[in-house]
Amino acid sequence: MSVWVGKNTRVVVQGMGRDGSFHAKSMKDYGTQVVAGVSPTKAGERIEGIPLFATLAEAVAKTKANTSIIYVPAPGCADAIYEAIDSGVDLIIAITEGVPVVDMLEVWQYLKAAQEKRGGLPRLIGPNCPGVISPGLCKVGIMPGHIHLPGRMGLVSRSGTLKYEVVHLLTAAKMGQSTCIGIGGDPINGTNFIDALAAFEADKGTDGIVLMGEIGGTDEDEAAAFIKKHVKKPVVAFIAGQTAPPGQRMGHAGAIISGGAGTAAEKMLALRKAGVIVAPIPSEIPGLLARALAKRGKKPVAAPAAPAKPKSGAKVTPKKSAKLAPKKAARKKPAVKSAVRRTAAKKAQGGLDRSRARFKKSRRRPIAASAASSRRRTHPNRSPQSACRIARCSSSSPMPSNGTSPAAFSRTSRKPASA
């Protein structure tokens, strides 16, 4: 089971420029059905085997795409979202960062009006988000697919990179994920924590939920109230920005403590009151989630325990020493450089030695006094003291006090004017 994206997702990419084409190939390599791209200037061409169309409506009509992902730059992102809403797709994921808040206010109102007509569709995720992935089934976004592991843990986060870190920790603990959702860190976005929590609660393929919040706004407080009333599955949360100063924006546009509200302490307290397990640091999330699932009769697959190392001073039995011997040998094994690497290192060192020799030779070369060099010595950025020192070194005559340039002064001092 998965949430919002799966094996039936058919993706069209809006904005097949440098970033769009790169991530379109990455999604396609992961196994996602990337059926079309939109680029008005490249219509009729193919990039990585993906056909390009001039408009999104044409692409959806010819390829039956049901999901759009947007890589259009910030000034045109709002128009791209309008086009996606009008095209009839079910899911819109806006990756673009830096979309003006005033643009998103208008988009949000237009989106709500469209959702009332289509029964809650289309769903907008983002902007300024990493996307959505159901490991092993479908990836629609910019996240690294190889760190994800198919499983039964749902994850929702405002931060993209923090989401990657927690996913990596879960994967290392052999706790796979059903779906990982990045809702974005902007003040106004299309999907919030409540939407994701409701979807995970209804998903039969999700046993536990991880919520990654941050300072600023009231999304986490609203999520806590929703969890208390409607969520029965175990939830483990982490709030980023616990040491952030008030009034200072931390990374995301929405990550700012304003008027004393939106602090990490307030959000953590609200979540604890709702029965959510709050992790002080991200690395504790897998263990806390495993214990919460164990209390409910679920047995998560944990990573195999590492072999215990003998304490210092303890007697090592032959059995233990036999186990540790291969590791010690592996540590002591010297690294062998190939002949090609040694040759390249010698060439690089030889070039460095020649450069040093040329530099030393250039420092020993005397500087010829000339009118041009004298003009350089009186650069306006240099202090009068440095100009006087240079003038005394280049000429035995004193510095003129009537504004005459050093070059002119040296000429008049050698050839005095006739009476």
Secondary structure, 3 states (H helix, E strand, C coil): CCCCCCCCCEEEEECCCHHHHHHHHHHHHHCCEEEEEECCCCCCCEECCEEEECCHHHHHHHHCCCEEEECCCHHHHHHHHHHHHHHCCCEEEECCCCCCHHHHHHHHHHHHHHHHHCCCCCEEECCCCCEEEECCCEEEECCCHHHCCEEEEEEEECCHHHHHHHHHHHHHCCCCEEEEEECCCCCCCCCCHHHHHHHHHHCCCCCEEEEEEECCCCHHHHHHHHHHHHCCCCEEEEEECCCCCCCCCCCCCCCCCECCECCHHHHHHHHHHCCCEECCCHHHHHHHHHHHHHHCCCCCCCCCCCCCCCCCCCCCCHHHHHHHHHHHHHHHCCCCCCHHHHHHHHHHHHHHHHHHHHHHHHHHCCCCCCHHHHHHHCCCCCCHHHHHHHHHHHCCCCCCCCCCCHHHHHHHHHCCCCC
